[in-house]
Amino acid sequence: MDVVVQHRITDPEKFFSMDAEQVAGGGPPGVQGRQFFPSQDHSVAVCLWEADSIDALRGYLDPATAGASENTYFEVDSENAVGLPEAAAAGS
């Protein structure tokens, strides 16, 4: 499934000191980060993930970003989404 995570960044220094590519690729089997979009002021970021479930992603990402962001998750309605990457669209 495709999952979007909105990060409300509470500690920009800590959040942006993490290697985004390492976090995106370092999840458990079935969890893979696809896209990362930070705001110019570093107060918020939005990420697109592929995951077996929201709970699997939350179980990985919340501890990884603890103290740096508060995360909100939702499953993407892939049939109505525009611009999903092919890897994400194929995994739906």
C-alpha positions as CSV (number, residue, x, y, z in Angstrom):
1,M,0.0,0.0,0.0
2,D,1.0,3.6,-0.5
3,V,1.2,5.7,2.6
4,V,1.8,9.4,3.1
5,V,3.4,10.6,6.3
6,Q,3.2,14.3,7.3
7,H,6.0,15.2,9.7
8,R,5.4,18.2,12.0
9,I,9.0,18.9,12.7
10,T,9.6,19.8,16.3
11,D,13.5,19.7,16.3
12,P,14.7,20.6,12.8
13,E,18.4,20.2,13.7
14,K,17.8,16.6,14.9
15,F,15.4,15.8,12.0
16,F,17.6,17.0,9.3
17,S,20.7,15.4,10.8
18,M,19.2,12.0,9.9
19,D,20.2,10.6,6.5
20,A,16.9,10.6,4.6
21,E,18.0,8.0,2.2
22,Q,19.2,5.7,5.0
23,V,15.9,6.1,6.9
24,A,13.9,5.5,3.7
25,G,15.8,2.3,2.8
26,G,16.5,1.1,6.3
27,G,13.1,-0.1,7.3
28,P,11.9,-3.6,7.9
29,P,10.9,-5.9,4.9
30,G,7.8,-4.4,3.2
31,V,8.6,-0.8,4.2
32,Q,10.3,1.5,1.7
33,G,10.5,5.3,1.5
34,R,9.9,6.6,-2.1
35,Q,9.7,10.4,-1.9
36,F,10.7,13.1,0.6
37,F,9.4,16.7,0.4
38,P,10.6,19.1,3.1
39,S,9.2,22.7,3.4
40,Q,11.6,25.6,2.9
41,D,11.4,26.6,6.5
42,H,11.9,23.0,7.7
43,S,8.8,23.1,9.9
44,V,7.1,20.3,8.0
45,A,7.9,17.5,5.6
46,V,5.8,15.0,3.6
47,C,7.0,11.6,2.6
48,L,5.6,8.9,0.4
49,W,6.2,5.3,1.5
50,E,5.3,1.8,0.4
51,A,4.4,-0.4,3.3
52,D,2.5,-3.6,4.1
53,S,0.5,-1.6,6.6
54,I,0.3,1.7,8.3
55,D,1.1,0.0,11.6
56,A,4.3,-1.6,10.2
57,L,5.4,1.9,9.0
58,R,4.5,3.6,12.2
59,G,6.4,0.9,14.2
60,Y,9.5,1.8,12.3
61,L,9.2,5.5,11.6
62,D,7.9,6.8,15.0
63,P,11.0,5.5,16.9
64,A,13.3,6.7,14.1
65,T,12.0,10.3,14.4
66,A,11.2,10.3,18.1
67,G,12.0,13.8,19.6
68,A,12.3,15.3,16.1
69,S,8.8,15.2,14.6
70,E,5.2,14.3,15.2
71,N,3.9,12.1,12.4
72,T,0.5,11.7,10.8
73,Y,-0.2,8.8,8.5
74,F,-2.8,8.0,5.8
75,E,-3.2,5.4,3.1
76,V,-3.2,6.9,-0.4
77,D,-6.3,6.3,-2.6
78,S,-4.2,5.0,-5.4
79,E,-7.1,4.9,-7.9
80,N,-7.6,8.6,-7.6
81,A,-4.0,9.8,-6.9
82,V,-2.1,11.7,-9.6
83,G,1.6,11.3,-10.1
84,L,2.4,8.3,-8.0
85,P,5.9,6.9,-8.9
86,E,5.7,3.7,-10.9
87,A,7.2,1.6,-8.1
88,A,4.5,2.9,-5.7
89,A,1.7,2.5,-8.3
90,A,2.8,-1.1,-9.1
91,G,2.9,-2.0,-5.4
92,S,-0.7,-1.0,-4.8
